[in-house]
Amino acid sequence: MIFHLAVRSEWRRDGTYRPPSLTDDGFIHCSTTSQLIDVANALYAGRTDLIVLTIDPDLLDAPVVHEDCYETGMRYPHIYGTIRPEAVVDEQPLQPGSDGKFAWDSL
């Protein structure tokens, strides 16, 4: 499984999901289990409008490529296309703690 942090208002199960990053970067940013909370804290600390989409890569029509696009030394899964709702096997709200940081127990 791979994970995508989505803005709640942008995610709908009734159509193909195409976040702004697909147009801006050419792919949809995703994370592995070990990367998810660090990414959430680095990019979205304090936000209360996020959900975590759990995606089964085998159910995607688009390819998933694990790559280090930003020379961080870590390879992140990137989806090179849209996400069909059927590929999202779970969705959970992600809420920060009182310090604005996310933790696994907030899922």
Contacts in CASP RR format, 6 or more apart in sequence:
PFRMAT RR
TARGET T0000
AUTHOR 0000-0000-0000
METHOD contacts of the structure
MODEL  1
MIFHLAVRSEWRRDGTYRPPSLTDDGFIHCSTTSQLIDVANALYAGRTDL
IVLTIDPDLLDAPVVHEDCYETGMRYPHIYGTIRPEAVVDEQPLQPGSDG
KFAWDSL
1 33 0 8 1.000
1 54 0 8 1.000
1 55 0 8 1.000
1 56 0 8 1.000
1 57 0 8 1.000
1 89 0 8 1.000
2 30 0 8 1.000
2 31 0 8 1.000
2 32 0 8 1.000
2 54 0 8 1.000
2 55 0 8 1.000
2 57 0 8 1.000
2 64 0 8 1.000
2 77 0 8 1.000
2 79 0 8 1.000
3 30 0 8 1.000
3 31 0 8 1.000
3 32 0 8 1.000
3 33 0 8 1.000
3 36 0 8 1.000
3 52 0 8 1.000
3 53 0 8 1.000
3 54 0 8 1.000
3 55 0 8 1.000
4 19 0 8 1.000
4 28 0 8 1.000
4 29 0 8 1.000
4 30 0 8 1.000
4 31 0 8 1.000
4 52 0 8 1.000
4 53 0 8 1.000
4 55 0 8 1.000
4 79 0 8 1.000
4 83 0 8 1.000
5 29 0 8 1.000
5 31 0 8 1.000
5 36 0 8 1.000
5 39 0 8 1.000
5 40 0 8 1.000
5 43 0 8 1.000
5 44 0 8 1.000
5 50 0 8 1.000
5 51 0 8 1.000
5 52 0 8 1.000
5 53 0 8 1.000
5 94 0 8 1.000
6 17 0 8 1.000
6 19 0 8 1.000
6 50 0 8 1.000
6 51 0 8 1.000
6 52 0 8 1.000
6 53 0 8 1.000
7 19 0 8 1.000
7 49 0 8 1.000
7 50 0 8 1.000
7 51 0 8 1.000
8 49 0 8 1.000
8 50 0 8 1.000
8 51 0 8 1.000
8 93 0 8 1.000
9 49 0 8 1.000
10 17 0 8 1.000
10 19 0 8 1.000
11 17 0 8 1.000
11 51 0 8 1.000
11 53 0 8 1.000
11 91 0 8 1.000
12 85 0 8 1.000
13 85 0 8 1.000
13 88 0 8 1.000
14 85 0 8 1.000
15 85 0 8 1.000
16 82 0 8 1.000
16 83 0 8 1.000
16 84 0 8 1.000
16 85 0 8 1.000
17 53 0 8 1.000
17 82 0 8 1.000
17 83 0 8 1.000
17 84 0 8 1.000
17 85 0 8 1.000
17 88 0 8 1.000
18 81 0 8 1.000
18 82 0 8 1.000
18 83 0 8 1.000
19 28 0 8 1.000
21 27 0 8 1.000
21 28 0 8 1.000
21 29 0 8 1.000
22 28 0 8 1.000
22 81 0 8 1.000
22 82 0 8 1.000
26 80 0 8 1.000
26 81 0 8 1.000
27 65 0 8 1.000
27 78 0 8 1.000
27 79 0 8 1.000
27 80 0 8 1.000
27 81 0 8 1.000
28 78 0 8 1.000
28 79 0 8 1.000
28 81 0 8 1.000
28 82 0 8 1.000
28 83 0 8 1.000
29 39 0 8 1.000
29 76 0 8 1.000
29 78 0 8 1.000
30 55 0 8 1.000
30 64 0 8 1.000
30 76 0 8 1.000
30 77 0 8 1.000
30 78 0 8 1.000
30 79 0 8 1.000
31 39 0 8 1.000
31 76 0 8 1.000
31 77 0 8 1.000
32 76 0 8 1.000
32 77 0 8 1.000
35 74 0 8 1.000
35 76 0 8 1.000
36 52 0 8 1.000
37 102 0 8 1.000
37 103 0 8 1.000
37 104 0 8 1.000
40 50 0 8 1.000
40 94 0 8 1.000
40 102 0 8 1.000
41 101 0 8 1.000
41 102 0 8 1.000
44 50 0 8 1.000
44 102 0 8 1.000
45 96 0 8 1.000
45 100 0 8 1.000
45 101 0 8 1.000
45 102 0 8 1.000
46 96 0 8 1.000
46 100 0 8 1.000
46 101 0 8 1.000
47 96 0 8 1.000
48 95 0 8 1.000
48 96 0 8 1.000
50 93 0 8 1.000
50 94 0 8 1.000
51 91 0 8 1.000
51 92 0 8 1.000
51 93 0 8 1.000
51 94 0 8 1.000
52 91 0 8 1.000
52 92 0 8 1.000
52 93 0 8 1.000
52 94 0 8 1.000
52 107 0 8 1.000
53 83 0 8 1.000
53 88 0 8 1.000
53 90 0 8 1.000
53 91 0 8 1.000
54 88 0 8 1.000
54 89 0 8 1.000
54 90 0 8 1.000
54 91 0 8 1.000
54 92 0 8 1.000
55 79 0 8 1.000
55 83 0 8 1.000
55 87 0 8 1.000
55 88 0 8 1.000
55 89 0 8 1.000
56 87 0 8 1.000
56 89 0 8 1.000
57 64 0 8 1.000
57 77 0 8 1.000
57 87 0 8 1.000
59 84 0 8 1.000
59 86 0 8 1.000
59 87 0 8 1.000
59 89 0 8 1.000
60 79 0 8 1.000
60 83 0 8 1.000
60 84 0 8 1.000
60 87 0 8 1.000
61 81 0 8 1.000
61 82 0 8 1.000
61 84 0 8 1.000
62 79 0 8 1.000
62 80 0 8 1.000
62 81 0 8 1.000
62 82 0 8 1.000
62 83 0 8 1.000
63 79 0 8 1.000
63 80 0 8 1.000
63 81 0 8 1.000
64 77 0 8 1.000
64 78 0 8 1.000
64 79 0 8 1.000
64 80 0 8 1.000
65 77 0 8 1.000
65 78 0 8 1.000
65 80 0 8 1.000
66 75 0 8 1.000
66 76 0 8 1.000
66 77 0 8 1.000
66 78 0 8 1.000
67 75 0 8 1.000
67 76 0 8 1.000
67 78 0 8 1.000
68 74 0 8 1.000
68 75 0 8 1.000
68 76 0 8 1.000
69 76 0 8 1.000
69 78 0 8 1.000
92 107 0 8 1.000
94 102 0 8 1.000
94 106 0 8 1.000
94 107 0 8 1.000
95 102 0 8 1.000
95 106 0 8 1.000
96 102 0 8 1.000
96 106 0 8 1.000
97 103 0 8 1.000
97 106 0 8 1.000
END
